[in-house]
Amino acid sequence: MMDPGWLILCVALAIECFLVTLLIMPVPSNMVRGAITQWIVSLLSNQTVKYSGFAILVLDAYYFAYTMDAISNPLVHVGILSPLEESIVSCETGLAMFRNERNAYITGFSLFMFLVLRRLVDIQSQLFESRRVAKASTQVPVGRPVESGKPKNA
């Protein structure tokens, strides 16, 4: 049975990956970029989502610190307080060390994705605004090609 904390962290990581994927995928127009960015900004601006995200971030940081401590002191966390005299590690000890390493990767990546998501939202919002201003200053209608200057046949 999976620990509920790890289940929450894995679901949160999947949601973060989905949102980051939405922000980095190529879009056909600036209006689509704006719609995606505005949807994500409105989602992240919701008070419930904001506080839940902060709670998950704190939980993630706690689990990351715990797993990094378990990696740096592997024998303490598997019940052996003294260094091994043998060079052979039991299967259970090896399994516990690999599990701690995997969990450190998951929590570290989740913390990193949180920071990437925040930065991507800022970058995409700025890109949307700058392209909107550039389109407005050139007076080119959105979605229409620029005429090449050829005279129209009447």
Residue pairs with C-beta under 8 A, 6 or more apart in sequence:
5 59
5 63
6 63
6 103
6 106
8 56
8 59
9 56
9 59
9 60
9 63
9 106
9 107
9 110
10 106
12 53
12 56
12 60
12 110
13 106
13 109
13 110
13 113
16 110
16 113
16 114
16 117
17 113
19 40
19 117
20 113
20 116
20 117
20 120
22 36
22 40
23 36
23 37
23 40
23 117
23 120
23 121
23 124
24 120
27 33
27 36
29 142
29 143
30 128
30 131
30 132
30 135
30 142
31 142
31 143
33 124
33 127
33 128
33 131
34 128
34 132
36 124
37 121
37 124
37 125
37 128
40 121
41 121
41 125
43 49
44 50
44 53
44 121
53 114
57 111
57 114
60 107
60 110
60 111
60 114
61 107
61 111
63 103
63 107
64 104
64 107
64 108
64 111
67 100
67 103
67 104
67 107
68 104
69 77
70 77
70 100
71 97
71 100
71 101
71 104
74 93
74 96
74 97
74 100
75 81
75 82
75 83
75 84
77 96
77 100
78 92
78 93
78 96
78 97
80 93
89 97
135 142
140 146
